[in-house]
Amino acid sequence: MNYDVIIVGAGAMGLATGYYLTQKGVQVLMLDAYDPPHEQGSHGGETRLIRHAYGEGRGYTPLAIRSQGLWDELQQLVRLPILKKTGVLSFAQTESSFIKEIQASAHDHHLPLQLYNHEQLKQRFAGLRLPKAEHMGCFEPSSGVLYVDQALRSYRALAIEAGAHLKVNHPVDHLKINKDDIIVYSRGKVFTGKQLLLATGAWQPTWFKTLNLNVKLTVKRQMIGWFEANEALFDASVFPGFTAETETGLFYGFPSIDGSGVKVGRHDYGTPVNPNHFDRDFSAADEAELRSFLTTWLPEAAGRLIKGKTCLYTMTEDEDFVIDCHPEHSHIWLAAGFSGHGFKFASGIGESLADRMVNKTTIQDLAMFSINRFIVNG
């Protein structure tokens, strides 16, 4: 069958792009090796934070603001909970470059941001224990928590309702690239598209090699855990989502939502793995790593382990994304290397990719995500 666009990988980026393409009247086929949403890739784990004042770099902030607006629109459209505005607290030592970048981002883009010194933090967030007096916090009240499965199911249903085709459990065997189209082979079937988007998450390194792209992507095993907590201190009505830059690492977490327990993960963790063959079991060492953080900083959230899961990060060398067309094949698009902080932007990235595929331009400045920054003589 022939399509305007074939999307390989119907995760967060693929489904969002597929939906926004259908809104432009584009004939879309989405292929996924599994049945999204699922727990095999990078979008597992139930929830994600969305932040606007961005410690990783203020260049992300316009995309975060646009993404927030699109998540709000999606929530209104499907009338399902997509986003819970708990606010997000980031805390670290006063001289932290991460904290300073959050403040600069808020200032440059006129975002509401509440600053707390050591004593104010303890008063405002009773569940937080600060071992040292040199810490401060930035609270962004308009940020919050995204519900992953609800978001992906919504984009999936809306895209299909608008005419997109989705084939699940359809891993792609190989591609044939022609001047004016791409032929995709999957499970004995042949599909032809005028344009192709590869958004395969942890499997993108294999496709980069196939496409002769000398760009290093490292897939890492990550872990997350949910712990019993004092609900009076950590229920989502009184405690926000959070990021914490500590001497031992960069952690993030979520309040207890509907009694689910406090969820916590470590961002700068993980060992390189093959996504097809790695230990998916949550181990005692994983629990110990997360529990150590909770015991030190949020002791009333360091209760019994409720559950633990693993997921995958796909890291670029600079931890910024790759959102671009292939340097030699302008009809092949790449969405890759989201480095553990991409989900919040999926709505905005999907809209922007759809714009670029159809109109060759977008209102979002995505230049910082160009693949050419990694390619010598690119």
C-alpha positions as CSV (number, residue, x, y, z in Angstrom):
1,M,0.0,0.0,0.0
2,N,1.1,3.6,-0.6
3,Y,1.1,6.4,2.0
4,D,2.2,9.9,2.2
5,V,4.2,9.2,5.4
6,I,5.2,6.0,7.1
7,I,6.2,6.2,10.8
8,V,8.3,3.4,12.2
9,G,8.0,3.4,15.9
10,A,4.6,4.3,17.4
11,G,5.7,5.5,20.8
12,A,5.4,9.0,22.2
13,M,7.0,10.8,19.2
14,G,5.5,8.5,16.5
15,L,2.0,8.7,17.8
16,A,2.0,12.4,18.3
17,T,3.5,13.0,14.9
18,G,1.0,10.7,13.3
19,Y,-1.9,12.5,14.9
20,Y,-0.8,16.0,13.9
21,L,-0.1,14.7,10.3
22,T,-3.7,13.5,10.1
23,Q,-4.9,16.9,11.0
24,K,-3.2,18.1,7.8
25,G,-5.0,15.5,5.6
26,V,-1.9,13.3,5.3
27,Q,-2.2,9.6,4.7
28,V,-0.2,8.0,7.5
29,L,0.9,4.5,8.3
30,M,2.3,3.8,11.8
31,L,4.2,0.6,12.4
32,D,5.3,-0.6,15.8
33,A,7.2,-3.8,16.9
34,Y,4.9,-4.0,20.0
35,D,1.4,-2.7,20.9
36,P,1.7,0.8,22.3
37,P,1.6,1.9,25.0
38,H,3.8,-0.9,26.4
39,E,6.7,-1.4,28.8
40,Q,9.4,-2.4,26.4
41,G,10.9,0.9,25.5
42,S,11.3,4.4,26.9
43,H,7.7,5.4,27.6
44,G,7.0,2.9,30.4
45,G,6.6,3.9,34.0
46,E,3.1,5.5,34.0
47,T,4.0,9.2,34.6
48,R,6.4,11.9,33.5
49,L,7.2,15.4,34.7
50,I,6.6,18.4,32.6
51,R,8.8,21.5,33.4
52,H,9.0,24.8,31.6
53,A,11.8,26.6,33.4
54,Y,14.4,24.2,32.2
55,G,17.7,23.5,34.1
56,E,19.0,21.5,31.2
57,G,19.0,24.7,29.1
58,R,16.7,27.6,28.4
59,G,16.7,26.7,24.7
60,Y,14.1,24.0,25.6
61,T,11.7,26.4,27.2
62,P,9.7,27.6,24.1
63,L,9.1,24.0,23.1
64,A,8.1,23.1,26.7
65,I,5.6,25.9,26.7
66,R,4.1,24.9,23.4
67,S,4.0,21.3,24.4
68,Q,2.1,22.2,27.6
69,G,-0.5,24.0,25.5
70,L,-0.9,21.0,23.3
71,W,-1.3,18.6,26.2
72,D,-4.0,20.9,27.6
73,E,-5.7,20.8,24.2
74,L,-5.5,17.0,24.1
75,Q,-7.0,16.8,27.6
76,Q,-9.9,19.0,26.6
77,L,-10.4,17.0,23.4
78,V,-10.5,13.5,25.0
79,R,-11.9,14.6,28.4
80,L,-9.5,12.2,30.1
81,P,-6.8,13.1,32.6
82,I,-3.6,13.8,30.7
83,L,-2.0,16.3,33.0
84,K,-2.1,16.9,36.8
85,K,-0.7,20.3,37.8
86,T,1.1,19.4,41.0
87,G,3.8,22.0,40.4
88,V,7.5,20.9,40.2
89,L,10.1,21.7,42.9
90,S,13.8,21.6,41.9
91,F,16.3,21.7,44.8
92,A,20.1,21.8,44.9
93,Q,23.0,23.7,46.3
94,T,22.6,27.4,45.9
95,E,25.5,27.7,43.5
96,S,24.2,24.9,41.3
97,S,24.3,25.6,37.5
98,F,21.1,23.6,37.1
99,I,19.3,25.9,39.6
100,K,20.8,29.0,38.0
101,E,19.6,27.9,34.6
102,I,16.1,27.3,35.9
103,Q,16.0,30.9,37.2
104,A,17.4,32.3,33.9
105,S,14.9,30.3,31.9
106,A,12.0,31.6,34.0
107,H,13.3,35.2,33.8
108,D,13.8,35.1,30.0
109,H,10.4,33.7,29.3
110,H,8.4,35.5,32.1
111,L,7.5,32.2,33.8
112,P,6.1,32.1,37.4
113,L,8.8,30.8,39.7
114,Q,8.9,30.8,43.5
115,L,12.3,30.8,45.2
116,Y,12.9,29.3,48.6
117,N,16.0,29.4,50.8
118,H,16.9,26.5,53.1
119,E,14.6,27.5,56.0
120,Q,11.7,28.4,53.6
121,L,12.0,25.0,51.9
122,K,11.6,23.2,55.2
123,Q,8.5,25.2,56.1
124,R,6.8,25.0,52.7
125,F,7.5,21.3,52.1
126,A,7.4,19.5,55.4
127,G,8.4,16.1,53.9
128,L,11.7,17.5,52.7
129,R,14.9,17.1,54.8
130,L,17.9,19.1,53.8
131,P,21.2,17.8,55.2
132,K,23.0,21.1,54.5
133,A,22.1,24.7,54.9
134,E,23.5,25.7,51.5
135,H,20.4,24.4,49.6
136,M,17.7,26.3,47.9
137,G,14.6,25.4,45.8
138,C,12.7,26.7,42.7
139,F,9.0,25.9,42.6
140,E,7.2,26.2,39.3
141,P,3.5,26.1,40.1
142,S,2.3,25.7,36.5
143,S,4.2,22.4,35.9
144,G,3.1,19.0,36.8
145,V,2.7,15.3,36.0
146,L,1.8,13.7,32.6
147,Y,-0.1,10.4,32.5
148,V,1.8,8.4,29.9
149,D,-0.7,5.7,29.0
150,Q,-3.6,8.1,28.8
151,A,-1.7,10.5,26.5
152,L,-0.5,7.7,24.1
153,R,-3.9,6.0,24.0
154,S,-5.5,9.3,23.2
155,Y,-3.1,10.2,20.3
156,R,-3.5,6.6,19.0
157,A,-7.3,6.7,19.0
158,L,-7.5,10.2,17.6
159,A,-5.0,9.4,14.8
160,I,-6.9,6.3,13.8
161,E,-10.2,8.1,14.0
162,A,-8.8,10.7,11.6
163,G,-7.8,8.0,9.1
164,A,-4.3,6.9,10.1
165,H,-3.4,3.2,9.8
166,L,-1.7,1.5,12.7
167,K,-0.1,-1.9,12.5
168,V,1.0,-3.3,15.9
169,N,3.4,-6.2,16.4
170,H,5.0,-5.3,13.1
171,P,8.8,-5.0,13.4
172,V,10.4,-3.6,10.3
173,D,12.8,-6.0,8.6
174,H,14.5,-3.6,6.2
175,L,14.1,-0.5,4.0
176,K,14.7,0.3,0.4
177,I,15.4,4.0,-0.2
178,N,14.6,5.4,-3.6
179,K,14.9,9.0,-4.9
180,D,11.2,9.7,-4.5
181,D,9.9,7.2,-1.9
182,I,10.9,4.6,0.7
183,I,9.8,1.0,0.6
184,V,9.3,-0.6,4.0
185,Y,9.3,-4.4,4.5
186,S,7.5,-5.8,7.6
187,R,6.3,-9.3,8.4
188,G,6.1,-10.2,4.7
189,K,4.2,-7.1,3.8
190,V,5.5,-4.2,1.6
191,F,4.5,-0.6,2.2
192,T,5.6,2.5,0.2
193,G,5.8,6.0,1.6
194,K,6.7,9.3,0.1
195,Q,8.3,10.2,3.4
196,L,9.6,8.2,6.4
197,L,9.9,9.0,10.1
198,L,12.1,6.8,12.2
199,A,11.2,7.2,15.9
200,T,12.2,3.8,17.3
201,G,13.6,4.9,20.6
202,A,16.2,2.4,22.0
203,W,16.4,0.7,18.6
204,Q,17.4,3.9,16.7
205,P,21.2,3.1,16.9
206,T,20.6,0.1,14.6
207,W,18.8,2.3,12.1
208,F,21.5,4.9,12.3
209,K,24.0,2.3,11.3
210,T,21.8,1.1,8.5
211,L,21.5,4.6,7.2
212,N,25.3,5.2,7.5
213,L,24.9,7.9,10.1
214,N,28.0,8.1,12.3
215,V,26.2,9.4,15.3
216,K,26.8,7.8,18.7
217,L,23.6,6.8,20.6
218,T,24.0,4.9,23.9
219,V,21.1,2.8,25.2
220,K,21.1,2.6,29.0
221,R,19.1,0.6,31.5
222,Q,17.3,2.7,34.0
223,M,15.2,1.9,37.1
224,I,12.3,3.5,38.9
225,G,10.6,2.6,42.1
226,W,7.4,3.3,44.1
227,F,7.7,3.5,47.8
228,E,5.1,3.7,50.6
229,A,5.0,7.2,52.0
230,N,3.4,9.3,54.7
231,E,0.4,10.5,52.7
232,A,-0.1,13.5,54.9
233,L,3.3,14.8,53.7
234,F,3.5,13.4,50.1
235,D,0.0,13.2,48.7
236,A,-0.2,15.1,45.4
237,S,-2.4,17.7,47.0
238,V,0.4,18.8,49.3
239,F,3.7,17.8,47.6
240,P,4.8,18.4,44.1
241,G,6.8,16.6,41.5
242,F,10.5,17.2,42.0
243,T,14.1,17.1,40.7
244,A,17.1,17.0,43.0
245,E,20.7,17.6,42.2
246,T,22.7,16.0,45.1
247,E,26.3,15.1,45.7
248,T,25.5,11.5,44.7
249,G,23.5,12.2,41.6
250,L,20.5,13.8,39.8
251,F,17.2,12.4,41.0
252,Y,13.6,13.0,40.1
253,G,10.3,12.0,41.5
254,F,6.6,12.2,41.8
255,P,4.2,12.7,44.8
256,S,1.8,9.9,45.8
257,I,-1.1,10.1,43.3
258,D,-4.2,8.4,44.5
259,G,-2.2,6.5,47.1
260,S,0.2,5.0,44.6
261,G,3.3,5.9,46.7
262,V,6.2,8.2,45.9
263,K,7.8,7.3,42.6
264,V,11.6,8.1,42.3
265,G,14.3,7.5,39.7
266,R,17.9,8.6,39.1
267,H,18.5,10.4,35.9
268,D,22.4,10.1,35.7
269,Y,22.4,6.4,36.3
270,G,22.3,3.3,34.1
271,T,24.6,0.9,32.3
272,P,24.8,0.5,28.5
273,V,22.8,-2.4,27.3
274,N,21.4,-4.1,24.2
275,P,17.7,-3.3,24.1
276,N,16.9,-6.8,22.9
277,H,18.9,-8.5,25.7
278,F,19.2,-7.0,29.1
279,D,18.0,-7.6,32.7
280,R,14.6,-6.1,33.0
281,D,14.1,-7.2,36.6
282,F,14.2,-4.6,39.2
283,S,17.0,-5.6,41.6
284,A,18.0,-5.2,45.2
285,A,20.8,-2.9,44.1
286,D,18.3,-0.8,42.2
287,E,16.1,-0.5,45.3
288,A,19.2,0.4,47.5
289,E,20.2,3.2,45.1
290,L,16.7,4.8,45.3
291,R,16.2,4.1,48.9
292,S,19.4,5.8,49.8
293,F,18.2,9.1,48.2
294,L,14.8,8.9,49.9
295,T,16.3,8.1,53.3
296,T,18.5,11.2,53.1
297,W,16.2,13.7,51.5
298,L,12.6,12.4,51.9
299,P,12.8,10.0,54.9
300,E,9.0,9.8,55.3
301,A,8.8,8.5,51.7
302,A,11.3,5.7,52.3
303,G,8.7,3.1,53.3
304,R,8.1,-0.4,51.9
305,L,8.9,-0.9,48.2
306,I,5.6,-1.1,46.4
307,K,7.0,-2.0,43.0
308,G,10.0,-1.4,40.8
309,K,10.4,-1.2,37.1
310,T,13.1,-0.8,34.5
311,C,13.1,1.3,31.3
312,L,15.5,2.5,28.6
313,Y,17.2,5.8,27.9
314,T,18.7,6.5,24.5
315,M,21.5,9.0,25.1
316,T,23.2,11.4,22.7
317,E,26.7,12.5,23.6
318,D,25.4,16.0,24.6
319,E,22.1,14.8,26.0
320,D,20.2,17.0,23.5
321,F,17.8,15.5,21.0
322,V,18.1,14.7,17.3
323,I,15.1,16.0,15.4
324,D,16.0,16.4,11.7
325,C,16.0,14.9,8.3
326,H,18.7,12.6,7.0
327,P,21.6,14.7,5.6
328,E,21.5,12.8,2.3
329,H,17.9,11.8,2.1
330,S,15.5,14.7,2.7
331,H,12.5,12.5,2.7
332,I,13.7,10.5,5.7
333,W,13.1,12.1,9.1
334,L,14.7,11.2,12.4
335,A,13.5,11.6,16.0
336,A,16.1,10.2,18.3
337,G,18.3,10.4,21.4
338,F,15.8,11.8,23.8
339,S,18.2,11.1,26.6
340,G,15.7,10.5,29.4
341,H,13.9,13.9,29.2
342,G,11.9,13.8,25.9
343,F,8.4,12.7,26.8
344,K,7.2,16.1,28.0
345,F,8.0,17.5,24.6
346,A,6.3,14.8,22.5
347,S,3.2,16.9,21.7
348,G,5.3,19.9,20.6
349,I,7.8,17.7,18.7
350,G,4.9,15.8,16.9
351,E,3.3,19.1,15.8
352,S,6.7,20.5,14.7
353,L,7.7,17.4,12.7
354,A,4.3,17.3,11.0
355,D,4.8,21.0,10.0
356,R,8.2,20.3,8.6
357,M,7.1,17.2,6.7
358,V,4.2,19.0,5.1
359,N,5.2,22.7,5.0
360,K,9.0,22.3,5.2
361,T,9.0,24.8,8.1
362,T,7.7,25.2,11.7
363,I,7.2,28.0,14.1
364,Q,9.4,26.1,16.7
365,D,13.1,26.7,16.4
366,L,14.6,23.2,16.3
367,A,18.1,24.1,15.2
368,M,19.7,23.0,18.4
369,F,18.5,19.4,17.5
370,S,20.2,19.3,14.1
371,I,22.0,16.0,13.4
372,N,24.8,17.9,11.7
373,R,26.3,18.9,15.0
374,F,27.5,15.3,15.3
375,I,28.6,14.8,11.7
376,V,32.0,16.1,10.6
377,N,31.6,17.6,7.1
378,G,27.9,17.2,7.6
